[in-house]
């Protein structure tokens, strides 16, 4: 499954419990159709004592969000937008905002 969203993109979360927030993509899981966003969609996990966490306990960590629930964030429009892909004269690709036609 191809995605327009890539690592280090700024995105806007359009639906779900974190809707209306923006964040930076840490990791993309294209086969699962999910993205990991820094600081958002935290979940509490119970961890047994082990070498990494000797005391064990409850740890908060970020969980992936479905790609269908996020949009690329356009700095010029200052909101989440649909994105398109253009071919440049040197045969490279460029992502752009469909609303204001600016490069993302």
N, C-alpha and C positions, 0 to 999 in steps of 0.2 A: 504494500500500500504506500503510495507516494504522498508526502506531506509538504506543504509550503512552509510550515513552521520548523525552524532549526534551532540548534543550541545557541544560547546567548541572545535570543530575540526577546523583545519586550512584548508581552501579551496582555490582553484584557479578558477577564473571565466573564462570560455572558450569562451563564446559568449555573444553578447549584447553590450550595450553602455559602460559597465564596464569591457570589456574583457581584459585579461592580468593582472588583479589585484588580489591580495590575501587578505584574511580577515578571521576573526574568526566568527563562527556561534553563534548567540545569541539565536535563537529559531528555531525549526523545526516544520513545519505544514505537517505531513505525509498524512492526508486526502486530502489536497489541492495540495500536491506535490510541496511545496515551502519551502525555507529557508530564514531566516532573518540574514543578515551579518552586523556586526558593521562597521559603517563609509562608507558603499557603497550603491549605488542605492537610493540616497536621492531624495525626491520629495517635492515640496512646496505645503503646504495646507493653505487655508484661514480659519482662526478660528474666530468665533464670540466671543465677550467678554463674559466670564463666570467666575465662581469662581476660577478656576485654572489659567486662563489667563485673568486678569481683563481688560487689554488694547486691547485684541484681536490682529489681524494682520496676517502676513504671517509667518508660521513656517515651517522649514525644518525638515522632519523626514524620517527615513529609511523605505523602502518598501521591501516586500518579492521578492525573485528571484526564478525562476523555478529551481527545482532540476536537470532538464535535462541540464541546462546551467552551472553547476558547477561540479568540480572534486575535490577529496581529494588531498591535497598537500603533496608530499613526501619530507621530509627534506634531505634525502640522494641523490635523483635524482635532487632535487631543481626545481621541476616543478609539474604540475598537472598530476595525473596518474589514471589509472583504478585500482580499488581495488578488492580484493578477500577475501573470508572468509575461514579460516582453523579451523578444530577441533583439539584441543590439547589433549594430553593423559589423562588429568584430566577432559575431556569432556566439557571444556569451549571453547568459540570461540575467534579467533584472526583475526583482519583485517590486510592484508598485501598488499604491492605494487606488482603489477603483473610484473613490469619491473625489479626491483632489488631484489625482494623477501624479503625486509626488513619489519619489523613490523611498522604499522602506529599508 
